[in-house]
Amino acid sequence: MASAQAATAATEWTLAAAVEEFAVISELAEEHGFRLSMFGSVVRKGRGRDLDLLLSPFGSTEHSEVRFLARFGGVLKGTRLNVAHNVRAFQVEKSGRLYDFVFGGFWSPRR
């Protein structure tokens, strides 16, 4: 039981850890034409099982989910698709942590 608790503690996100990671992921997102935002339990409660990140198309840079995910690395753990809202989500595990990348065009990109 102690080892299961240690594994959970090692993979749980805190707000402080998310803030540290945010700048690096945000820069990568912008290189691939996306603006990055955080949402979910880590922001609301200060901790959570995964880090929820919204990537919205931004500017005139070509945006590519596939290239972003390839450069980010990690192991794909699951996908979700909401056709009605044009939203795609990919759960990725990297270095023992879960990231939930949600891609969607919620407003028109600026040109």
KOLMIZA-662981 format. One record per atom (N, C-alpha, C): x, y, z negated; residue in three letters. Coordinates in pm, 1 decimal, decimal comma. Atoms other than C-alpha are relative to their C-alpha. Layout:
N
+----------+----------+----------+------+
:        x :        y :        z : type :
+----------+----------+----------+------+
:        X :        Y :        Z :  ALA :
...
+----------+----------+----------+------+
! end
This chain:
111
+----------+----------+----------+------+
:        x :        y :        z : type :
+----------+----------+----------+------+
:     82,3 :   -119,3 :      0,0 :  MET :
:      0,0 :      0,0 :      0,0 :  MET :
:     86,6 :    125,5 :      0,0 :  MET :
:    -86,6 :   -117,5 :      4,4 :  ALA :
:    281,2 :    243,8 :    -79,2 :  ALA :
:     57,8 :     31,2 :    136,8 :  ALA :
:    -56,1 :    -25,5 :   -132,3 :  SER :
:    432,3 :    197,7 :    268,1 :  SER :
:   -105,0 :     56,8 :     94,3 :  SER :
:    107,5 :    -55,9 :    -82,7 :  ALA :
:     93,0 :    267,7 :    431,3 :  ALA :
:    -20,2 :    147,2 :    -34,3 :  ALA :
:     13,3 :   -139,6 :     39,6 :  GLN :
:     66,8 :    588,4 :    229,4 :  GLN :
:    117,1 :     82,4 :     52,1 :  GLN :
:   -117,0 :    -71,0 :    -50,9 :  ALA :
:    421,1 :    687,3 :    328,3 :  ALA :
:    -13,1 :     24,1 :    149,3 :  ALA :
:     18,2 :    -15,8 :   -143,9 :  ALA :
:    340,0 :    627,0 :    696,1 :  ALA :
:   -103,3 :    107,7 :     28,6 :  ALA :
:    103,0 :   -100,9 :    -19,1 :  THR :
:     24,8 :    838,6 :    666,0 :  THR :
:     55,9 :    138,8 :    -28,8 :  THR :
:    -57,4 :   -129,2 :     35,5 :  ALA :
:    212,0 :   1119,9 :    493,7 :  ALA :
:     99,0 :     47,1 :    106,5 :  ALA :
:    -99,0 :    -37,4 :   -100,8 :  ALA :
:    483,7 :   1112,5 :    759,6 :  ALA :
:    -66,3 :     48,1 :    127,5 :  ALA :
:     64,3 :    -37,5 :   -124,7 :  THR :
:    233,3 :   1148,8 :   1042,6 :  THR :
:   -102,4 :    111,5 :    -16,3 :  THR :
:     99,3 :   -105,0 :     20,0 :  GLU :
:     -7,5 :   1397,7 :    883,8 :  GLU :
:     59,8 :    136,5 :     33,2 :  GLU :
:    -40,0 :   -136,0 :    -31,9 :  TRP :
:     12,2 :   1751,9 :   1014,1 :  TRP :
:    -37,6 :     93,7 :   -114,5 :  TRP :
:     32,7 :   -111,3 :     87,9 :  THR :
:     27,9 :   2052,3 :    783,2 :  THR :
:     -1,3 :    125,8 :     85,8 :  THR :
:      2,9 :   -125,5 :    -74,7 :  LEU :
:    -36,7 :   2408,1 :    893,7 :  LEU :
:    142,0 :     52,7 :     21,2 :  LEU :
:   -139,0 :    -47,2 :    -13,0 :  ALA :
:    328,7 :   2494,8 :    828,7 :  ALA :
:     72,8 :    -74,7 :    111,4 :  ALA :
:    -64,6 :     78,4 :   -105,9 :  ALA :
:    449,8 :   2209,5 :   1053,1 :  ALA :
:    -55,7 :     37,5 :    136,4 :  ALA :
:     63,0 :    -37,4 :   -127,0 :  ALA :
:    200,1 :   2309,4 :   1323,8 :  ALA :
:     52,1 :    134,5 :     49,6 :  ALA :
:    -51,2 :   -132,3 :    -37,2 :  VAL :
:    319,3 :   2670,5 :   1319,5 :  VAL :
:    142,0 :    -11,8 :     54,2 :  VAL :
:   -137,5 :     21,1 :    -48,3 :  GLU :
:    680,7 :   2554,8 :   1359,0 :  GLU :
:      2,0 :    -55,7 :    141,7 :  GLU :
:      5,3 :     67,9 :   -129,9 :  GLU :
:    587,4 :   2340,6 :   1659,8 :  GLU :
:    -65,3 :     86,6 :    107,9 :  GLU :
:     82,6 :    -76,3 :    -92,9 :  PHE :
:    352,1 :   2594,7 :   1819,3 :  PHE :
:     81,4 :     79,8 :    101,9 :  PHE :
:    -77,1 :    -85,9 :    -90,4 :  ALA :
:    613,0 :   2831,3 :   1967,6 :  ALA :
:     64,0 :    -79,9 :    113,7 :  ALA :
:    -65,2 :     84,1 :   -101,2 :  VAL :
:    796,8 :   2551,7 :   2149,9 :  VAL :
:   -101,2 :    -52,2 :    101,9 :  VAL :
:    102,1 :     53,5 :    -90,2 :  ILE :
:    479,5 :   2396,8 :   2292,1 :  ILE :
:    -63,0 :    113,0 :     81,5 :  ILE :
:     57,5 :   -114,4 :    -69,8 :  SER :
:    341,5 :   2740,3 :   2382,7 :  SER :
:     87,1 :     41,5 :    118,3 :  SER :
:    -92,2 :    -34,8 :   -108,8 :  GLU :
:    650,8 :   2818,9 :   2589,5 :  GLU :
:     -9,1 :   -102,4 :    113,8 :  GLU :
:     14,7 :    104,7 :   -100,9 :  LEU :
:    624,1 :   2485,0 :   2769,8 :  LEU :
:   -132,9 :     14,4 :     73,8 :  LEU :
:    132,0 :    -18,0 :    -61,8 :  ALA :
:    252,9 :   2546,1 :   2832,2 :  ALA :
:      2,5 :    115,4 :    100,0 :  ALA :
:     -5,3 :   -115,1 :    -89,9 :  GLU :
:    320,3 :   2888,9 :   2984,7 :  GLU :
:     81,3 :    -30,0 :    125,2 :  GLU :
:    -78,7 :     39,8 :   -117,3 :  GLU :
:    585,7 :   2738,4 :   3214,6 :  GLU :
:    -86,1 :    -77,6 :     99,8 :  GLU :
:     86,5 :     80,8 :    -85,2 :  HIS :
:    306,3 :   2516,8 :   3350,2 :  HIS :
:   -135,3 :     65,8 :     25,2 :  HIS :
:    119,1 :    -76,7 :    -33,7 :  GLY :
:     40,7 :   2790,4 :   3381,3 :  GLY :
:   -112,9 :     -4,6 :   -100,1 :  GLY :
:    104,3 :      8,8 :    101,7 :  PHE :
:   -146,1 :   2750,1 :   3053,5 :  PHE :
:     28,3 :     94,0 :   -116,4 :  PHE :
:     -8,1 :    -73,2 :    126,1 :  ARG :
:   -216,0 :   2965,6 :   2748,5 :  ARG :
:    -40,2 :    -97,8 :   -109,1 :  ARG :
:     20,5 :     98,6 :    106,3 :  LEU :
:   -201,0 :   2763,0 :   2423,8 :  LEU :
:    -70,8 :     61,8 :   -120,2 :  LEU :
:     69,5 :    -38,7 :    123,1 :  SER :
:   -436,2 :   2788,6 :   2124,9 :  SER :
:    -11,1 :   -122,9 :    -90,2 :  SER :
:     21,1 :    107,7 :     97,3 :  MET :
:   -466,3 :   2581,9 :   1806,6 :  MET :
:   -142,7 :      5,8 :    -52,1 :  MET :
:    131,2 :      7,2 :     62,7 :  PHE :
:   -796,6 :   2463,7 :   1663,9 :  PHE :
:     -6,8 :   -131,1 :    -77,3 :  PHE :
:     18,5 :    127,8 :     68,3 :  GLY :
:   -932,5 :   2177,8 :   1454,2 :  GLY :
:     33,7 :      3,8 :   -147,2 :  GLY :
:    -13,5 :     14,5 :    145,4 :  SER :
:   -873,0 :   2048,3 :   1103,8 :  SER :
:    127,3 :     62,5 :    -55,4 :  SER :
:   -124,3 :    -59,2 :     51,8 :  VAL :
:   -513,4 :   2168,7 :   1070,3 :  VAL :
:    -18,5 :    149,9 :    -22,2 :  VAL :
:     25,8 :   -142,7 :     14,9 :  VAL :
:   -626,8 :   2527,2 :   1123,8 :  VAL :
:   -106,6 :     24,5 :   -107,6 :  VAL :
:    110,9 :    -20,0 :     94,2 :  ARG :
:   -952,2 :   2493,9 :    925,1 :  ARG :
:     34,8 :    -40,1 :   -143,1 :  ARG :
:    -22,7 :     56,0 :    133,8 :  LYS :
:   -825,1 :   2284,2 :    632,2 :  LYS :
:    145,8 :      3,1 :    -45,0 :  LYS :
:   -140,8 :     -5,0 :     36,4 :  GLY :
:   -446,8 :   2327,2 :    642,2 :  GLY :
:     73,8 :   -131,3 :     17,8 :  GLY :
:    -63,2 :    130,5 :    -25,7 :  ARG :
:   -381,3 :   1961,1 :    727,5 :  ARG :
:    -94,5 :    -84,7 :     83,8 :  ARG :
:     82,4 :     88,3 :    -81,4 :  GLY :
:   -501,0 :   1687,7 :    958,7 :  GLY :
:     81,1 :   -112,6 :     59,5 :  GLY :
:    -60,8 :    119,9 :    -59,1 :  ARG :
:   -429,4 :   1359,9 :   1132,3 :  ARG :
:     67,1 :     30,3 :    133,5 :  ARG :
:    -58,9 :    -36,9 :   -128,3 :  ASP :
:   -364,1 :   1519,3 :   1472,0 :  ASP :
:     -2,4 :    151,3 :     14,0 :  ASP :
:     -6,2 :   -143,0 :    -26,6 :  LEU :
:   -280,5 :   1864,0 :   1606,7 :  LEU :
:    -79,6 :     26,6 :    126,8 :  LEU :
:     87,8 :    -31,3 :   -112,4 :  ASP :
:   -559,1 :   1995,2 :   1831,2 :  ASP :
:     49,5 :    126,8 :     68,5 :  ASP :
:    -53,1 :   -111,6 :    -77,0 :  LEU :
:   -427,2 :   2220,6 :   2106,7 :  LEU :
:    -80,4 :     17,6 :    127,9 :  LEU :
:     75,9 :    -34,0 :   -119,0 :  LEU :
:   -630,1 :   2393,9 :   2377,4 :  LEU :
:     93,2 :     66,2 :    100,3 :  LEU :
:    -79,8 :    -58,1 :   -106,9 :  LEU :
:   -456,1 :   2467,1 :   2707,1 :  LEU :
:    -94,3 :     51,0 :    108,1 :  LEU :
:     88,3 :    -63,0 :    -97,4 :  SER :
:   -642,5 :   2714,0 :   2929,0 :  SER :
:     83,7 :     56,8 :    113,3 :  SER :
:    -74,0 :    -58,0 :   -113,2 :  PRO :
:   -530,0 :   2813,0 :   3281,0 :  PRO :
:     17,7 :    149,3 :    -21,4 :  PRO :
:    -30,0 :   -139,7 :     26,8 :  PHE :
:   -363,6 :   3152,1 :   3269,3 :  PHE :
:     88,3 :     56,0 :    110,7 :  PHE :
:    -84,3 :    -70,4 :    -95,3 :  GLY :
:   -218,4 :   3400,2 :   3514,4 :  GLY :
:     -3,5 :    -62,8 :    138,1 :  GLY :
:     -4,2 :     49,3 :   -137,8 :  SER :
:   -121,7 :   3326,4 :   3871,3 :  SER :
:     92,8 :   -119,9 :     16,9 :  SER :
:    -87,4 :    117,1 :     -6,3 :  THR :
:    122,1 :   3044,4 :   3785,2 :  THR :
:    -83,6 :   -124,6 :     26,9 :  THR :
:     69,9 :    126,4 :    -24,7 :  GLU :
:     15,2 :   2710,8 :   3928,0 :  GLU :
:     -3,4 :    -80,0 :   -129,9 :  GLU :
:      8,4 :     79,4 :    123,0 :  HIS :
:   -111,5 :   2496,0 :   3643,3 :  HIS :
:    -12,7 :   -148,5 :     34,8 :  HIS :
:     -1,9 :    144,3 :    -23,3 :  SER :
:    -51,5 :   2122,1 :   3623,0 :  SER :
:      3,2 :    -74,2 :   -132,8 :  SER :
:      7,7 :     80,8 :    121,4 :  GLU :
:   -166,4 :   1900,7 :   3339,0 :  GLU :
:    102,8 :   -112,1 :      3,0 :  GLU :
:    -90,3 :    114,6 :    -14,0 :  VAL :
:     38,6 :   1608,7 :   3471,5 :  VAL :
:    144,0 :     41,7 :    -25,1 :  VAL :
:   -138,8 :    -44,8 :     19,9 :  ARG :
:    363,9 :   1806,6 :   3486,3 :  ARG :
:     23,8 :     43,3 :   -144,6 :  ARG :
:    -14,5 :    -38,8 :    140,5 :  PHE :
:    302,9 :   1955,7 :   3140,8 :  PHE :
:     19,3 :   -123,7 :    -87,9 :  PHE :
:     -7,1 :    121,0 :     82,9 :  LEU :
:    240,1 :   1612,6 :   2985,2 :  LEU :
:    129,0 :    -77,4 :     23,8 :  LEU :
:   -126,1 :     69,5 :    -30,5 :  ALA :
:    541,0 :   1460,8 :   3163,9 :  ALA :
:    117,5 :     68,5 :    -69,1 :  ALA :
:   -109,4 :    -72,9 :     65,0 :  ARG :
:    771,6 :   1735,0 :   3033,7 :  ARG :
:     -8,8 :     -9,7 :   -151,5 :  ARG :
:     16,4 :     10,7 :    144,6 :  PHE :
:    623,7 :   1711,3 :   2682,6 :  PHE :
:     50,3 :   -134,7 :    -48,9 :  PHE :
:    -44,3 :    134,3 :     37,3 :  GLY :
:    689,5 :   1337,4 :   2671,9 :  GLY :
:    -95,9 :    -66,8 :    -95,9 :  GLY :
:     83,1 :     74,3 :     93,4 :  GLY :
:    558,2 :   1093,3 :   2416,6 :  GLY :
:    -73,9 :   -114,5 :     67,7 :  GLY :
:     75,7 :    116,3 :    -46,8 :  VAL :
:    317,3 :    802,5 :   2455,7 :  VAL :
:   -148,0 :     36,3 :      3,1 :  VAL :
:    143,0 :    -26,9 :    -13,7 :  LEU :
:    -36,6 :    846,8 :   2587,5 :  LEU :
:    -78,0 :   -103,3 :    -80,4 :  LEU :
:     77,9 :     89,2 :     85,9 :  LYS :
:   -276,9 :    702,5 :   2329,2 :  LYS :
:   -146,9 :     -6,0 :     39,3 :  LYS :
:    140,1 :     -0,4 :    -39,5 :  GLY :
:   -612,7 :    797,8 :   2479,1 :  GLY :
:    -32,4 :    122,1 :     83,2 :  GLY :
:     47,1 :   -111,1 :    -81,4 :  THR :
:   -804,6 :   1022,5 :   2716,6 :  THR :
:   -150,0 :     16,9 :    -19,0 :  THR :
:    143,2 :    -30,4 :      1,0 :  ARG :
:  -1144,6 :   1192,3 :   2720,0 :  ARG :
:    -27,8 :     94,1 :    116,0 :  ARG :
:     39,2 :    -84,3 :   -112,2 :  LEU :
:  -1331,8 :   1359,8 :   3003,4 :  LEU :
:   -142,8 :     47,2 :    -21,3 :  LEU :
:    134,4 :    -56,6 :      3,4 :  ASN :
:  -1630,5 :   1594,4 :   2992,2 :  ASN :
:    -19,7 :     71,2 :    133,3 :  ASN :
:     16,4 :    -51,3 :   -135,4 :  VAL :
:  -1725,4 :   1645,8 :   3356,8 :  VAL :
:    -86,8 :    125,0 :      1,0 :  VAL :
:     92,9 :   -113,3 :      1,3 :  ALA :
:  -2012,0 :   1884,9 :   3279,1 :  ALA :
:     68,6 :    131,1 :    -37,4 :  ALA :
:    -70,2 :   -120,8 :     44,6 :  HIS :
:  -1774,7 :   2129,9 :   3109,1 :  HIS :
:    140,8 :     12,0 :     58,2 :  HIS :
:   -132,7 :     -0,8 :    -62,6 :  ASN :
:  -1464,3 :   2051,7 :   3319,2 :  ASN :
:    111,8 :      1,7 :   -105,3 :  ASN :
:    -97,4 :      9,6 :    108,5 :  VAL :
:  -1267,5 :   1954,4 :   3007,0 :  VAL :
:     60,6 :   -140,0 :      0,7 :  VAL :
:    -72,8 :    126,1 :      6,8 :  ARG :
:  -1000,6 :   1683,6 :   2992,4 :  ARG :
:     89,3 :      3,8 :   -123,2 :  ARG :
:    -81,4 :      5,0 :    121,4 :  ALA :
:   -825,1 :   1570,7 :   2675,7 :  ALA :
:     89,1 :   -123,6 :      2,4 :  ALA :
:    -99,1 :    107,2 :      2,8 :  PHE :
:   -516,7 :   1357,3 :   2622,2 :  PHE :
:     61,0 :     -4,3 :   -139,1 :  PHE :
:    -64,0 :     15,5 :    129,5 :  GLN :
:   -401,6 :   1221,8 :   2288,0 :  GLN :
:    135,7 :    -64,8 :     22,9 :  GLN :
:   -137,8 :     42,2 :    -21,1 :  VAL :
:    -24,1 :   1180,4 :   2281,2 :  VAL :
:     67,3 :    -17,5 :   -135,3 :  VAL :
:    -81,2 :     19,8 :    119,4 :  GLU :
:    200,7 :   1034,4 :   2012,2 :  GLU :
:    145,3 :     26,2 :     36,1 :  GLU :
:   -141,3 :    -32,5 :    -22,8 :  LYS :
:    551,2 :   1175,6 :   1989,9 :  LYS :
:     66,5 :     17,9 :   -135,8 :  LYS :
:    -76,1 :     -8,0 :    125,3 :  SER :
:    803,1 :   1133,5 :   1709,0 :  SER :
:    -87,9 :    -26,3 :   -121,4 :  SER :
:     84,3 :     40,5 :    111,6 :  GLY :
:    538,9 :    969,5 :   1489,6 :  GLY :
:   -116,2 :     92,5 :    -30,0 :  GLY :
:    109,6 :    -94,6 :     21,3 :  ARG :
:    288,2 :   1255,3 :   1525,1 :  ARG :
:    -96,6 :     -3,5 :    116,7 :  ARG :
:    102,2 :     -2,3 :   -104,2 :  LEU :
:    -39,5 :   1280,3 :   1716,9 :  LEU :
:    -31,1 :    142,7 :     41,5 :  LEU :
:     37,4 :   -127,1 :    -60,7 :  TYR :
:   -112,9 :   1569,8 :   1950,7 :  TYR :
:   -125,0 :    -25,4 :     83,2 :  TYR :
:    120,8 :     11,4 :    -80,8 :  ASP :
:   -457,4 :   1620,9 :   2105,1 :  ASP :
:     -4,5 :    121,2 :     92,5 :  ASP :
:     -3,9 :   -107,1 :    -99,2 :  PHE :
:   -415,0 :   1829,7 :   2422,3 :  PHE :
:   -133,6 :      4,5 :     73,0 :  PHE :
:    129,3 :    -18,5 :    -65,1 :  VAL :
:   -745,1 :   1967,0 :   2552,7 :  VAL :
:     18,4 :    105,1 :    109,0 :  VAL :
:    -14,8 :    -88,7 :   -114,5 :  PHE :
:   -735,8 :   2120,6 :   2901,3 :  PHE :
:   -137,6 :     41,6 :     48,3 :  PHE :
:    128,0 :    -47,1 :    -51,1 :  GLY :
:  -1022,3 :   2339,6 :   3018,2 :  GLY :
:      4,7 :    144,9 :     40,2 :  GLY :
:      8,5 :   -137,5 :    -46,8 :  GLY :
:  -1101,1 :   2655,2 :   3208,0 :  GLY :
:   -120,5 :     67,6 :    -59,9 :  GLY :
:    113,6 :    -60,0 :     68,9 :  PHE :
:  -1318,2 :   2845,3 :   2964,0 :  PHE :
:    -23,0 :    144,3 :     41,5 :  PHE :
:     18,0 :   -131,7 :    -58,6 :  TRP :
:  -1267,0 :   3178,2 :   3140,2 :  TRP :
:     81,7 :      2,8 :    127,6 :  TRP :
:    -73,1 :     -9,2 :   -126,8 :  SER :
:  -1139,2 :   3286,6 :   3479,1 :  SER :
:    140,9 :     49,1 :    -25,0 :  SER :
:   -137,5 :    -45,5 :     16,9 :  PRO :
:   -761,2 :   3316,1 :   3497,5 :  PRO :
:     19,5 :    138,6 :     60,3 :  PRO :
:    -33,1 :   -130,6 :    -56,7 :  ARG :
:   -620,7 :   3665,1 :   3553,9 :  ARG :
:     92,5 :    -18,5 :    118,1 :  ARG :
:    -86,8 :      3,8 :   -119,3 :  ARG :
:   -454,6 :   3726,1 :   3887,0 :  ARG :
:     88,3 :    120,4 :      2,9 :  ARG :
+----------+----------+----------+------+
! end
